[in-house]
Amino acid sequence: MHGGLCGQQLSLFRRRNFSDHALLVTSVNEHRDILNAIEARNATQSAEALRQHVLMSRERTLRNYVKYSERKAP
């Protein structure tokens, strides 16, 4: 997914999300939760933290996309 057109589009969405400080802080905190669960060797908690991060990242990206698209609309 990192190569080609899909990878380029994903990169643009990530940059847009990370330009918002609050979204960046949220993402960092989610990654910290994942790492803490891994460090604790808690597979269930690690998997759930990762799953939640992916789902929430998707939601944030979609909301940000809609927000950005509405600004561009005439």
CHARMM-style PDB file with segment names, atoms N, HN, CA, C and O in Angstrom:
ATOM      1  N   MET     1       0.816  -1.187   0.000  1.00  0.00      PROA
ATOM      2  CA  MET     1       0.000   0.000   0.000  1.00  0.00      PROA
ATOM      3  C   MET     1       0.860   1.252   0.000  1.00  0.00      PROA
ATOM      4  O   MET     1       0.354   2.333  -0.303  1.00  0.00      PROA
ATOM      5  N   HSD     2       2.127   1.150   0.325  1.00  0.00      PROA
ATOM      6  HN  HSD     2       2.539   0.272   0.571  1.00  0.00      PROA
ATOM      7  CA  HSD     2       2.983   2.330   0.383  1.00  0.00      PROA
ATOM      8  C   HSD     2       3.472   2.772  -0.993  1.00  0.00      PROA
ATOM      9  O   HSD     2       3.980   3.885  -1.128  1.00  0.00      PROA
ATOM     10  N   GLY     3       3.332   1.936  -2.009  1.00  0.00      PROA
ATOM     11  HN  GLY     3       2.919   1.032  -1.899  1.00  0.00      PROA
ATOM     12  CA  GLY     3       3.820   2.303  -3.324  1.00  0.00      PROA
ATOM     13  C   GLY     3       2.683   2.748  -4.224  1.00  0.00      PROA
ATOM     14  O   GLY     3       1.512   2.496  -3.943  1.00  0.00      PROA
ATOM     15  N   GLY     4       3.046   3.410  -5.304  1.00  0.00      PROA
ATOM     16  HN  GLY     4       3.998   3.614  -5.532  1.00  0.00      PROA
ATOM     17  CA  GLY     4       2.069   3.790  -6.313  1.00  0.00      PROA
ATOM     18  C   GLY     4       1.110   4.869  -5.849  1.00  0.00      PROA
ATOM     19  O   GLY     4       1.353   5.575  -4.871  1.00  0.00      PROA
ATOM     20  N   LEU     5       0.010   4.974  -6.585  1.00  0.00      PROA
ATOM     21  HN  LEU     5      -0.187   4.400  -7.380  1.00  0.00      PROA
ATOM     22  CA  LEU     5      -0.964   6.025  -6.339  1.00  0.00      PROA
ATOM     23  C   LEU     5      -1.590   5.928  -4.954  1.00  0.00      PROA
ATOM     24  O   LEU     5      -1.732   6.945  -4.276  1.00  0.00      PROA
ATOM     25  N   CYS     6      -1.965   4.733  -4.520  1.00  0.00      PROA
ATOM     26  HN  CYS     6      -1.849   3.906  -5.071  1.00  0.00      PROA
ATOM     27  CA  CYS     6      -2.584   4.576  -3.194  1.00  0.00      PROA
ATOM     28  C   CYS     6      -1.643   5.045  -2.092  1.00  0.00      PROA
ATOM     29  O   CYS     6      -2.067   5.727  -1.160  1.00  0.00      PROA
ATOM     30  N   GLY     7      -0.381   4.685  -2.196  1.00  0.00      PROA
ATOM     31  HN  GLY     7      -0.037   4.131  -2.954  1.00  0.00      PROA
ATOM     32  CA  GLY     7       0.601   5.106  -1.200  1.00  0.00      PROA
ATOM     33  C   GLY     7       0.786   6.608  -1.186  1.00  0.00      PROA
ATOM     34  O   GLY     7       0.934   7.207  -0.121  1.00  0.00      PROA
ATOM     35  N   GLN     8       0.779   7.224  -2.359  1.00  0.00      PROA
ATOM     36  HN  GLN     8       0.659   6.737  -3.225  1.00  0.00      PROA
ATOM     37  CA  GLN     8       0.918   8.685  -2.446  1.00  0.00      PROA
ATOM     38  C   GLN     8      -0.292   9.371  -1.837  1.00  0.00      PROA
ATOM     39  O   GLN     8      -0.143  10.360  -1.119  1.00  0.00      PROA
ATOM     40  N   GLN     9      -1.492   8.862  -2.111  1.00  0.00      PROA
ATOM     41  HN  GLN     9      -1.613   8.059  -2.694  1.00  0.00      PROA
ATOM     42  CA  GLN     9      -2.700   9.451  -1.547  1.00  0.00      PROA
ATOM     43  C   GLN     9      -2.718   9.301  -0.034  1.00  0.00      PROA
ATOM     44  O   GLN     9      -3.069  10.243   0.677  1.00  0.00      PROA
ATOM     45  N   LEU    10      -2.346   8.140   0.462  1.00  0.00      PROA
ATOM     46  HN  LEU    10      -2.061   7.375  -0.116  1.00  0.00      PROA
ATOM     47  CA  LEU    10      -2.303   7.919   1.896  1.00  0.00      PROA
ATOM     48  C   LEU    10      -1.317   8.873   2.554  1.00  0.00      PROA
ATOM     49  O   LEU    10      -1.586   9.412   3.627  1.00  0.00      PROA
ATOM     50  N   SER    11      -0.187   9.076   1.914  1.00  0.00      PROA
ATOM     51  HN  SER    11       0.031   8.638   1.042  1.00  0.00      PROA
ATOM     52  CA  SER    11       0.811  10.008   2.438  1.00  0.00      PROA
ATOM     53  C   SER    11       0.250  11.422   2.544  1.00  0.00      PROA
ATOM     54  O   SER    11       0.510  12.120   3.523  1.00  0.00      PROA
ATOM     55  N   LEU    12      -0.513  11.846   1.551  1.00  0.00      PROA
ATOM     56  HN  LEU    12      -0.724  11.279   0.755  1.00  0.00      PROA
ATOM     57  CA  LEU    12      -1.120  13.178   1.592  1.00  0.00      PROA
ATOM     58  C   LEU    12      -2.122  13.290   2.728  1.00  0.00      PROA
ATOM     59  O   LEU    12      -2.165  14.312   3.414  1.00  0.00      PROA
ATOM     60  N   PHE    13      -2.935  12.250   2.939  1.00  0.00      PROA
ATOM     61  HN  PHE    13      -2.900  11.420   2.382  1.00  0.00      PROA
ATOM     62  CA  PHE    13      -3.895  12.270   4.042  1.00  0.00      PROA
ATOM     63  C   PHE    13      -3.177  12.322   5.380  1.00  0.00      PROA
ATOM     64  O   PHE    13      -3.596  13.044   6.284  1.00  0.00      PROA
ATOM     65  N   ARG    14      -2.100  11.562   5.510  1.00  0.00      PROA
ATOM     66  HN  ARG    14      -1.759  10.975   4.775  1.00  0.00      PROA
ATOM     67  CA  ARG    14      -1.344  11.581   6.767  1.00  0.00      PROA
ATOM     68  C   ARG    14      -0.780  12.966   7.048  1.00  0.00      PROA
ATOM     69  O   ARG    14      -0.863  13.467   8.169  1.00  0.00      PROA
ATOM     70  N   ARG    15      -0.211  13.574   6.024  1.00  0.00      PROA
ATOM     71  HN  ARG    15      -0.145  13.167   5.113  1.00  0.00      PROA
ATOM     72  CA  ARG    15       0.328  14.929   6.209  1.00  0.00      PROA
ATOM     73  C   ARG    15      -0.755  15.900   6.642  1.00  0.00      PROA
ATOM     74  O   ARG    15      -0.535  16.742   7.514  1.00  0.00      PROA
ATOM     75  N   ARG    16      -1.915  15.781   6.035  1.00  0.00      PROA
ATOM     76  HN  ARG    16      -2.093  15.097   5.327  1.00  0.00      PROA
ATOM     77  CA  ARG    16      -3.020  16.679   6.394  1.00  0.00      PROA
ATOM     78  C   ARG    16      -3.443  16.426   7.836  1.00  0.00      PROA
ATOM     79  O   ARG    16      -3.676  17.378   8.581  1.00  0.00      PROA
ATOM     80  N   ASN    17      -3.547  15.163   8.245  1.00  0.00      PROA
ATOM     81  HN  ASN    17      -3.357  14.390   7.640  1.00  0.00      PROA
ATOM     82  CA  ASN    17      -3.928  14.847   9.620  1.00  0.00      PROA
ATOM     83  C   ASN    17      -2.893  15.360  10.611  1.00  0.00      PROA
ATOM     84  O   ASN    17      -3.245  15.907  11.656  1.00  0.00      PROA
ATOM     85  N   PHE    18      -1.617  15.184  10.283  1.00  0.00      PROA
ATOM     86  HN  PHE    18      -1.331  14.739   9.434  1.00  0.00      PROA
ATOM     87  CA  PHE    18      -0.570  15.566  11.221  1.00  0.00      PROA
ATOM     88  C   PHE    18      -0.316  17.061  11.254  1.00  0.00      PROA
ATOM     89  O   PHE    18       0.420  17.542  12.116  1.00  0.00      PROA
ATOM     90  N   SER    19      -0.913  17.807  10.329  1.00  0.00      PROA
ATOM     91  HN  SER    19      -1.511  17.416   9.629  1.00  0.00      PROA
ATOM     92  CA  SER    19      -0.788  19.264  10.389  1.00  0.00      PROA
ATOM     93  C   SER    19      -1.680  19.828  11.490  1.00  0.00      PROA
ATOM     94  O   SER    19      -1.517  20.980  11.892  1.00  0.00      PROA
ATOM     95  N   ASP    20      -2.615  19.030  11.973  1.00  0.00      PROA
ATOM     96  HN  ASP    20      -2.747  18.094  11.646  1.00  0.00      PROA
ATOM     97  CA  ASP    20      -3.480  19.415  13.088  1.00  0.00      PROA
ATOM     98  C   ASP    20      -2.835  18.884  14.375  1.00  0.00      PROA
ATOM     99  O   ASP    20      -2.762  17.673  14.586  1.00  0.00      PROA
ATOM    100  N   HSD    21      -2.374  19.791  15.221  1.00  0.00      PROA
ATOM    101  HN  HSD    21      -2.434  20.775  15.049  1.00  0.00      PROA
ATOM    102  CA  HSD    21      -1.636  19.401  16.422  1.00  0.00      PROA
ATOM    103  C   HSD    21      -2.426  18.420  17.298  1.00  0.00      PROA
ATOM    104  O   HSD    21      -1.860  17.458  17.819  1.00  0.00      PROA
ATOM    105  N   ALA    22      -3.710  18.661  17.457  1.00  0.00      PROA
ATOM    106  HN  ALA    22      -4.169  19.442  17.034  1.00  0.00      PROA
ATOM    107  CA  ALA    22      -4.525  17.785  18.314  1.00  0.00      PROA
ATOM    108  C   ALA    22      -4.578  16.366  17.754  1.00  0.00      PROA
ATOM    109  O   ALA    22      -4.526  15.400  18.515  1.00  0.00      PROA
ATOM    110  N   LEU    23      -4.681  16.233  16.434  1.00  0.00      PROA
ATOM    111  HN  LEU    23      -4.723  17.018  15.816  1.00  0.00      PROA
ATOM    112  CA  LEU    23      -4.709  14.897  15.828  1.00  0.00      PROA
ATOM    113  C   LEU    23      -3.360  14.206  15.981  1.00  0.00      PROA
ATOM    114  O   LEU    23      -3.290  12.996  16.197  1.00  0.00      PROA
ATOM    115  N   LEU    24      -2.301  14.981  15.868  1.00  0.00      PROA
ATOM    116  HN  LEU    24      -2.357  15.964  15.693  1.00  0.00      PROA
ATOM    117  CA  LEU    24      -0.959  14.424  16.037  1.00  0.00      PROA
ATOM    118  C   LEU    24      -0.768  13.910  17.462  1.00  0.00      PROA
ATOM    119  O   LEU    24      -0.250  12.812  17.662  1.00  0.00      PROA
ATOM    120  N   VAL    25      -1.180  14.690  18.438  1.00  0.00      PROA
ATOM    121  HN  VAL    25      -1.601  15.582  18.275  1.00  0.00      PROA
ATOM    122  CA  VAL    25      -1.053  14.285  19.839  1.00  0.00      PROA
ATOM    123  C   VAL    25      -1.868  13.020  20.099  1.00  0.00      PROA
ATOM    124  O   VAL    25      -1.405  12.111  20.788  1.00  0.00      PROA
ATOM    125  N   THR    26      -3.068  12.965  19.554  1.00  0.00      PROA
ATOM    126  HN  THR    26      -3.443  13.704  18.995  1.00  0.00      PROA
ATOM    127  CA  THR    26      -3.914  11.785  19.717  1.00  0.00      PROA
ATOM    128  C   THR    26      -3.232  10.542  19.140  1.00  0.00      PROA
ATOM    129  O   THR    26      -3.218   9.482  19.767  1.00  0.00      PROA
ATOM    130  N   SER    27      -2.674  10.685  17.952  1.00  0.00      PROA
ATOM    131  HN  SER    27      -2.685  11.545  17.443  1.00  0.00      PROA
ATOM    132  CA  SER    27      -1.998   9.558  17.315  1.00  0.00      PROA
ATOM    133  C   SER    27      -0.788   9.103  18.125  1.00  0.00      PROA
ATOM    134  O   SER    27      -0.572   7.905  18.304  1.00  0.00      PROA
ATOM    135  N   VAL    28      -0.013  10.045  18.606  1.00  0.00      PROA
ATOM    136  HN  VAL    28      -0.189  11.019  18.461  1.00  0.00      PROA
ATOM    137  CA  VAL    28       1.158   9.706  19.429  1.00  0.00      PROA
ATOM    138  C   VAL    28       0.722   8.964  20.689  1.00  0.00      PROA
ATOM    139  O   VAL    28       1.351   7.980  21.079  1.00  0.00      PROA
ATOM    140  N   ASN    29      -0.340   9.425  21.318  1.00  0.00      PROA
ATOM    141  HN  ASN    29      -0.851  10.223  21.001  1.00  0.00      PROA
ATOM    142  CA  ASN    29      -0.839   8.759  22.526  1.00  0.00      PROA
ATOM    143  C   ASN    29      -1.319   7.342  22.226  1.00  0.00      PROA
ATOM    144  O   ASN    29      -1.100   6.430  23.023  1.00  0.00      PROA
ATOM    145  N   GLU    30      -1.969   7.156  21.086  1.00  0.00      PROA
ATOM    146  HN  GLU    30      -2.147   7.897  20.438  1.00  0.00      PROA
ATOM    147  CA  GLU    30      -2.408   5.813  20.701  1.00  0.00      PROA
ATOM    148  C   GLU    30      -1.215   4.898  20.454  1.00  0.00      PROA
ATOM    149  O   GLU    30      -1.225   3.732  20.849  1.00  0.00      PROA
ATOM    150  N   HSD    31      -0.188   5.432  19.799  1.00  0.00      PROA
ATOM    151  HN  HSD    31      -0.180   6.379  19.478  1.00  0.00      PROA
ATOM    152  CA  HSD    31       1.016   4.629  19.582  1.00  0.00      PROA
ATOM    153  C   HSD    31       1.683   4.286  20.920  1.00  0.00      PROA
ATOM    154  O   HSD    31       2.192   3.179  21.098  1.00  0.00      PROA
ATOM    155  N   ARG    32       1.676   5.215  21.832  1.00  0.00      PROA
ATOM    156  HN  ARG    32       1.263   6.114  21.687  1.00  0.00      PROA
ATOM    157  CA  ARG    32       2.248   4.959  23.165  1.00  0.00      PROA
ATOM    158  C   ARG    32       1.488   3.831  23.860  1.00  0.00      PROA
ATOM    159  O   ARG    32       2.096   2.969  24.494  1.00  0.00      PROA
ATOM    160  N   ASP    33       0.154   3.838  23.740  1.00  0.00      PROA
ATOM    161  HN  ASP    33      -0.340   4.539  23.225  1.00  0.00      PROA
ATOM    162  CA  ASP    33      -0.659   2.761  24.333  1.00  0.00      PROA
ATOM    163  C   ASP    33      -0.293   1.408  23.725  1.00  0.00      PROA
ATOM    164  O   ASP    33      -0.192   0.410  24.438  1.00  0.00      PROA
ATOM    165  N   ILE    34      -0.098   1.377  22.415  1.00  0.00      PROA
ATOM    166  HN  ILE    34      -0.180   2.187  21.836  1.00  0.00      PROA
ATOM    167  CA  ILE    34       0.291   0.133  21.746  1.00  0.00      PROA
ATOM    168  C   ILE    34       1.635  -0.351  22.278  1.00  0.00      PROA
ATOM    169  O   ILE    34       1.786  -1.521  22.631  1.00  0.00      PROA
ATOM    170  N   LEU    35       2.603   0.548  22.335  1.00  0.00      PROA
ATOM    171  HN  LEU    35       2.481   1.498  22.048  1.00  0.00      PROA
ATOM    172  CA  LEU    35       3.941   0.167  22.813  1.00  0.00      PROA
ATOM    173  C   LEU    35       3.934  -0.268  24.274  1.00  0.00      PROA
ATOM    174  O   LEU    35       4.628  -1.216  24.644  1.00  0.00      PROA
ATOM    175  N   ASN    36       3.156   0.418  25.103  1.00  0.00      PROA
ATOM    176  HN  ASN    36       2.593   1.188  24.802  1.00  0.00      PROA
ATOM    177  CA  ASN    36       3.068   0.030  26.519  1.00  0.00      PROA
ATOM    178  C   ASN    36       2.492  -1.383  26.662  1.00  0.00      PROA
ATOM    179  O   ASN    36       2.960  -2.164  27.491  1.00  0.00      PROA
ATOM    180  N   ALA    37       1.491  -1.704  25.864  1.00  0.00      PROA
ATOM    181  HN  ALA    37       1.112  -1.069  25.191  1.00  0.00      PROA
ATOM    182  CA  ALA    37       0.895  -3.041  25.923  1.00  0.00      PROA
ATOM    183  C   ALA    37       1.882  -4.098  25.440  1.00  0.00      PROA
ATOM    184  O   ALA    37       1.960  -5.192  25.999  1.00  0.00      PROA
ATOM    185  N   ILE    38       2.637  -3.757  24.392  1.00  0.00      PROA
ATOM    186  HN  ILE    38       2.574  -2.868  23.938  1.00  0.00      PROA
ATOM    187  CA  ILE    38       3.657  -4.695  23.904  1.00  0.00      PROA
ATOM    188  C   ILE    38       4.730  -4.894  24.973  1.00  0.00      PROA
ATOM    189  O   ILE    38       5.143  -6.019  25.254  1.00  0.00      PROA
ATOM    190  N   GLU    39       5.171  -3.793  25.558  1.00  0.00      PROA
ATOM    191  HN  GLU    39       4.836  -2.879  25.330  1.00  0.00      PROA
ATOM    192  CA  GLU    39       6.202  -3.870  26.605  1.00  0.00      PROA
ATOM    193  C   GLU    39       5.724  -4.717  27.782  1.00  0.00      PROA
ATOM    194  O   GLU    39       6.511  -5.434  28.400  1.00  0.00      PROA
ATOM    195  N   ALA    40       4.426  -4.627  28.088  1.00  0.00      PROA
ATOM    196  HN  ALA    40       3.787  -4.044  27.586  1.00  0.00      PROA
ATOM    197  CA  ALA    40       3.850  -5.420  29.182  1.00  0.00      PROA
ATOM    198  C   ALA    40       3.618  -6.872  28.764  1.00  0.00      PROA
ATOM    199  O   ALA    40       3.181  -7.697  29.567  1.00  0.00      PROA
ATOM    200  N   ARG    41       3.917  -7.175  27.494  1.00  0.00      PROA
ATOM    201  HN  ARG    41       4.271  -6.505  26.842  1.00  0.00      PROA
ATOM    202  CA  ARG    41       3.741  -8.520  26.943  1.00  0.00      PROA
ATOM    203  C   ARG    41       2.292  -9.000  27.044  1.00  0.00      PROA
ATOM    204  O   ARG    41       2.012 -10.178  27.268  1.00  0.00      PROA
ATOM    205  N   ASN    42       1.384  -8.036  26.869  1.00  0.00      PROA
ATOM    206  HN  ASN    42       1.611  -7.079  26.687  1.00  0.00      PROA
ATOM    207  CA  ASN    42      -0.035  -8.345  26.913  1.00  0.00      PROA
ATOM    208  C   ASN    42      -0.562  -8.371  25.477  1.00  0.00      PROA
ATOM    209  O   ASN    42      -0.900  -7.336  24.902  1.00  0.00      PROA
ATOM    210  N   ALA    43      -0.622  -9.573  24.918  1.00  0.00      PROA
ATOM    211  HN  ALA    43      -0.347 -10.414  25.385  1.00  0.00      PROA
ATOM    212  CA  ALA    43      -1.005  -9.727  23.514  1.00  0.00      PROA
ATOM    213  C   ALA    43      -2.425  -9.236  23.249  1.00  0.00      PROA
ATOM    214  O   ALA    43      -2.679  -8.596  22.229  1.00  0.00      PROA
ATOM    215  N   THR    44      -3.335  -9.527  24.145  1.00  0.00      PROA
ATOM    216  HN  THR    44      -3.128 -10.047  24.974  1.00  0.00      PROA
ATOM    217  CA  THR    44      -4.725  -9.113  23.966  1.00  0.00      PROA
ATOM    218  C   THR    44      -4.831  -7.595  23.971  1.00  0.00      PROA
ATOM    219  O   THR    44      -5.475  -7.010  23.100  1.00  0.00      PROA
ATOM    220  N   GLN    45      -4.204  -6.966  24.941  1.00  0.00      PROA
ATOM    221  HN  GLN    45      -3.681  -7.441  25.648  1.00  0.00      PROA
ATOM    222  CA  GLN    45      -4.243  -5.511  25.037  1.00  0.00      PROA
ATOM    223  C   GLN    45      -3.512  -4.864  23.853  1.00  0.00      PROA
ATOM    224  O   GLN    45      -3.957  -3.839  23.337  1.00  0.00      PROA
ATOM    225  N   SER    46      -2.414  -5.450  23.431  1.00  0.00      PROA
ATOM    226  HN  SER    46      -2.053  -6.283  23.851  1.00  0.00      PROA
ATOM    227  CA  SER    46      -1.665  -4.938  22.279  1.00  0.00      PROA
ATOM    228  C   SER    46      -2.526  -4.964  21.026  1.00  0.00      PROA
ATOM    229  O   SER    46      -2.608  -3.982  20.288  1.00  0.00      PROA
ATOM    230  N   ALA    47      -3.163  -6.097  20.800  1.00  0.00      PROA
ATOM    231  HN  ALA    47      -3.096  -6.895  21.399  1.00  0.00      PROA
ATOM    232  CA  ALA    47      -4.007  -6.244  19.615  1.00  0.00      PROA
ATOM    233  C   ALA    47      -5.171  -5.264  19.648  1.00  0.00      PROA
ATOM    234  O   ALA    47      -5.508  -4.661  18.629  1.00  0.00      PROA
ATOM    235  N   GLU    48      -5.776  -5.108  20.800  1.00  0.00      PROA
ATOM    236  HN  GLU    48      -5.503  -5.598  21.627  1.00  0.00      PROA
ATOM    237  CA  GLU    48      -6.914  -4.193  20.921  1.00  0.00      PROA
ATOM    238  C   GLU    48      -6.474  -2.738  20.744  1.00  0.00      PROA
ATOM    239  O   GLU    48      -7.169  -1.958  20.094  1.00  0.00      PROA
ATOM    240  N   ALA    49      -5.344  -2.374  21.306  1.00  0.00      PROA
ATOM    241  HN  ALA    49      -4.779  -3.008  21.834  1.00  0.00      PROA
ATOM    242  CA  ALA    49      -4.836  -1.002  21.153  1.00  0.00      PROA
ATOM    243  C   ALA    49      -4.524  -0.716  19.688  1.00  0.00      PROA
ATOM    244  O   ALA    49      -4.822   0.370  19.190  1.00  0.00      PROA
ATOM    245  N   LEU    50      -3.931  -1.676  19.005  1.00  0.00      PROA
ATOM    246  HN  LEU    50      -3.690  -2.558  19.409  1.00  0.00      PROA
ATOM    247  CA  LEU    50      -3.636  -1.512  17.584  1.00  0.00      PROA
ATOM    248  C   LEU    50      -4.920  -1.413  16.773  1.00  0.00      PROA
ATOM    249  O   LEU    50      -5.045  -0.556  15.898  1.00  0.00      PROA
ATOM    250  N   ARG    51      -5.865  -2.286  17.065  1.00  0.00      PROA
ATOM    251  HN  ARG    51      -5.763  -2.982  17.776  1.00  0.00      PROA
ATOM    252  CA  ARG    51      -7.152  -2.265  16.351  1.00  0.00      PROA
ATOM    253  C   ARG    51      -7.851  -0.929  16.536  1.00  0.00      PROA
ATOM    254  O   ARG    51      -8.345  -0.340  15.575  1.00  0.00      PROA
ATOM    255  N   GLN    52      -7.890  -0.454  17.772  1.00  0.00      PROA
ATOM    256  HN  GLN    52      -7.489  -0.933  18.553  1.00  0.00      PROA
ATOM    257  CA  GLN    52      -8.532   0.839  18.052  1.00  0.00      PROA
ATOM    258  C   GLN    52      -7.816   1.976  17.325  1.00  0.00      PROA
ATOM    259  O   GLN    52      -8.462   2.879  16.794  1.00  0.00      PROA
ATOM    260  N   HSD    53      -6.500   1.934  17.302  1.00  0.00      PROA
ATOM    261  HN  HSD    53      -5.975   1.201  17.734  1.00  0.00      PROA
ATOM    262  CA  HSD    53      -5.739   2.982  16.618  1.00  0.00      PROA
ATOM    263  C   HSD    53      -6.066   2.997  15.129  1.00  0.00      PROA
ATOM    264  O   HSD    53      -6.285   4.063  14.554  1.00  0.00      PROA
ATOM    265  N   VAL    54      -6.100   1.839  14.507  1.00  0.00      PROA
ATOM    266  HN  VAL    54      -5.922   0.973  14.974  1.00  0.00      PROA
ATOM    267  CA  VAL    54      -6.399   1.771  13.077  1.00  0.00      PROA
ATOM    268  C   VAL    54      -7.811   2.288  12.805  1.00  0.00      PROA
ATOM    269  O   VAL    54      -8.020   3.072  11.879  1.00  0.00      PROA
ATOM    270  N   LEU    55      -8.772   1.853  13.607  1.00  0.00      PROA
ATOM    271  HN  LEU    55      -8.602   1.217  14.360  1.00  0.00      PROA
ATOM    272  CA  LEU    55     -10.150   2.305  13.402  1.00  0.00      PROA
ATOM    273  C   LEU    55     -10.295   3.813  13.631  1.00  0.00      PROA
ATOM    274  O   LEU    55     -10.959   4.502  12.857  1.00  0.00      PROA
ATOM    275  N   MET    56      -9.677   4.310  14.683  1.00  0.00      PROA
ATOM    276  HN  MET    56      -9.137   3.750  15.312  1.00  0.00      PROA
ATOM    277  CA  MET    56      -9.784   5.742  14.986  1.00  0.00      PROA
ATOM    278  C   MET    56      -9.024   6.576  13.962  1.00  0.00      PROA
ATOM    279  O   MET    56      -9.465   7.668  13.604  1.00  0.00      PROA
ATOM    280  N   SER    57      -7.895   6.076  13.492  1.00  0.00      PROA
ATOM    281  HN  SER    57      -7.538   5.188  13.783  1.00  0.00      PROA
ATOM    282  CA  SER    57      -7.144   6.784  12.447  1.00  0.00      PROA
ATOM    283  C   SER    57      -7.991   6.900  11.191  1.00  0.00      PROA
ATOM    284  O   SER    57      -8.023   7.943  10.539  1.00  0.00      PROA
ATOM    285  N   ARG    58      -8.670   5.823  10.867  1.00  0.00      PROA
ATOM    286  HN  ARG    58      -8.644   4.975  11.397  1.00  0.00      PROA
ATOM    287  CA  ARG    58      -9.558   5.837   9.702  1.00  0.00      PROA
ATOM    288  C   ARG    58     -10.646   6.888   9.885  1.00  0.00      PROA
ATOM    289  O   ARG    58     -10.916   7.663   8.967  1.00  0.00      PROA
ATOM    290  N   GLU    59     -11.270   6.923  11.053  1.00  0.00      PROA
ATOM    291  HN  GLU    59     -11.051   6.294  11.798  1.00  0.00      PROA
ATOM    292  CA  GLU    59     -12.332   7.901  11.317  1.00  0.00      PROA
ATOM    293  C   GLU    59     -11.804   9.331  11.249  1.00  0.00      PROA
ATOM    294  O   GLU    59     -12.444  10.207  10.667  1.00  0.00      PROA
ATOM    295  N   ARG    60     -10.649   9.562  11.837  1.00  0.00      PROA
ATOM    296  HN  ARG    60     -10.129   8.850  12.309  1.00  0.00      PROA
ATOM    297  CA  ARG    60     -10.062  10.907  11.804  1.00  0.00      PROA
ATOM    298  C   ARG    60      -9.750  11.330  10.380  1.00  0.00      PROA
ATOM    299  O   ARG    60      -9.986  12.475   9.997  1.00  0.00      PROA
ATOM    300  N   THR    61      -9.216  10.398   9.598  1.00  0.00      PROA
ATOM    301  HN  THR    61      -9.024   9.468   9.909  1.00  0.00      PROA
ATOM    302  CA  THR    61      -8.867  10.700   8.213  1.00  0.00      PROA
ATOM    303  C   THR    61     -10.118  11.023   7.403  1.00  0.00      PROA
ATOM    304  O   THR    61     -10.127  11.980   6.629  1.00  0.00      PROA
ATOM    305  N   LEU    62     -11.168  10.231   7.577  1.00  0.00      PROA
ATOM    306  HN  LEU    62     -11.161   9.454   8.206  1.00  0.00      PROA
ATOM    307  CA  LEU    62     -12.409  10.491   6.849  1.00  0.00      PROA
ATOM    308  C   LEU    62     -13.027  11.831   7.249  1.00  0.00      PROA
ATOM    309  O   LEU    62     -13.470  12.587   6.385  1.00  0.00      PROA
ATOM    310  N   ARG    63     -13.061  12.130   8.547  1.00  0.00      PROA
ATOM    311  HN  ARG    63     -12.701  11.516   9.249  1.00  0.00      PROA
ATOM    312  CA  ARG    63     -13.605  13.424   8.999  1.00  0.00      PROA
ATOM    313  C   ARG    63     -12.791  14.583   8.457  1.00  0.00      PROA
ATOM    314  O   ARG    63     -13.347  15.596   8.033  1.00  0.00      PROA
ATOM    315  N   ASN    64     -11.481  14.435   8.471  1.00  0.00      PROA
ATOM    316  HN  ASN    64     -11.029  13.611   8.816  1.00  0.00      PROA
ATOM    317  CA  ASN    64     -10.604  15.483   7.977  1.00  0.00      PROA
ATOM    318  C   ASN    64     -10.789  15.656   6.471  1.00  0.00      PROA
ATOM    319  O   ASN    64     -10.763  16.779   5.968  1.00  0.00      PROA
ATOM    320  N   TYR    65     -10.974  14.562   5.759  1.00  0.00      PROA
ATOM    321  HN  TYR    65     -10.995  13.650   6.167  1.00  0.00      PROA
ATOM    322  CA  TYR    65     -11.198  14.626   4.319  1.00  0.00      PROA
ATOM    323  C   TYR    65     -12.486  15.395   4.018  1.00  0.00      PROA
ATOM    324  O   TYR    65     -12.508  16.269   3.151  1.00  0.00      PROA
ATOM    325  N   VAL    66     -13.552  15.064   4.739  1.00  0.00      PROA
ATOM    326  HN  VAL    66     -13.535  14.354   5.443  1.00  0.00      PROA
ATOM    327  CA  VAL    66     -14.835  15.747   4.533  1.00  0.00      PROA
ATOM    328  C   VAL    66     -14.689  17.227   4.874  1.00  0.00      PROA
ATOM    329  O   VAL    66     -15.160  18.091   4.134  1.00  0.00      PROA
ATOM    330  N   LYS    67     -14.044  17.510   5.983  1.00  0.00      PROA
ATOM    331  HN  LYS    67     -13.661  16.809   6.584  1.00  0.00      PROA
ATOM    332  CA  LYS    67     -13.839  18.898   6.407  1.00  0.00      PROA
ATOM    333  C   LYS    67     -13.063  19.676   5.339  1.00  0.00      PROA
ATOM    334  O   LYS    67     -13.436  20.799   4.997  1.00  0.00      PROA
ATOM    335  N   TYR    68     -12.005  19.094   4.822  1.00  0.00      PROA
ATOM    336  HN  TYR    68     -11.703  18.182   5.100  1.00  0.00      PROA
ATOM    337  CA  TYR    68     -11.195  19.747   3.803  1.00  0.00      PROA
ATOM    338  C   TYR    68     -11.985  19.904   2.506  1.00  0.00      PROA
ATOM    339  O   TYR    68     -11.890  20.936   1.841  1.00  0.00      PROA
ATOM    340  N   SER    69     -12.768  18.881   2.145  1.00  0.00      PROA
ATOM    341  HN  SER    69     -12.845  18.043   2.685  1.00  0.00      PROA
ATOM    342  CA  SER    69     -13.560  18.925   0.914  1.00  0.00      PROA
ATOM    343  C   SER    69     -14.628  20.007   0.987  1.00  0.00      PROA
ATOM    344  O   SER    69     -14.903  20.678  -0.009  1.00  0.00      PROA
ATOM    345  N   GLU    70     -15.232  20.181   2.162  1.00  0.00      PROA
ATOM    346  HN  GLU    70     -15.008  19.636   2.970  1.00  0.00      PROA
ATOM    347  CA  GLU    70     -16.262  21.209   2.322  1.00  0.00      PROA
ATOM    348  C   GLU    70     -15.684  22.608   2.167  1.00  0.00      PROA
ATOM    349  O   GLU    70     -16.361  23.506   1.667  1.00  0.00      PROA
ATOM    350  N   ARG    71     -14.448  22.801   2.589  1.00  0.00      PROA
ATOM    351  HN  ARG    71     -13.898  22.071   2.995  1.00  0.00      PROA
ATOM    352  CA  ARG    71     -13.791  24.101   2.426  1.00  0.00      PROA
ATOM    353  C   ARG    71     -13.564  24.427   0.955  1.00  0.00      PROA
ATOM    354  O   ARG    71     -13.613  25.588   0.548  1.00  0.00      PROA
ATOM    355  N   LYS    72     -13.314  23.383   0.161  1.00  0.00      PROA
ATOM    356  HN  LYS    72     -13.274  22.440   0.491  1.00  0.00      PROA
ATOM    357  CA  LYS    72     -13.016  23.565  -1.256  1.00  0.00      PROA
ATOM    358  C   LYS    72     -14.279  23.769  -2.091  1.00  0.00      PROA
ATOM    359  O   LYS    72     -14.211  24.295  -3.201  1.00  0.00      PROA
ATOM    360  N   ALA    73     -15.446  23.348  -1.552  1.00  0.00      PROA
ATOM    361  HN  ALA    73     -15.501  22.920  -0.650  1.00  0.00      PROA
ATOM    362  CA  ALA    73     -16.682  23.425  -2.337  1.00  0.00      PROA
ATOM    363  C   ALA    73     -17.062  24.881  -2.576  1.00  0.00      PROA
ATOM    364  O   ALA    73     -16.865  25.730  -1.707  1.00  0.00      PROA
ATOM    365  N   PRO    74     -17.615  25.174  -3.778  1.00  0.00      PROA
ATOM    366  CA  PRO    74     -18.005  26.564  -4.078  1.00  0.00      PROA
ATOM    367  C   PRO    74     -19.216  27.014  -3.314  1.00  0.00      PROA
ATOM    368  OT1 PRO    74     -19.654  28.155  -3.466  1.00  0.00      PROA
TER     369      PRO     74
END
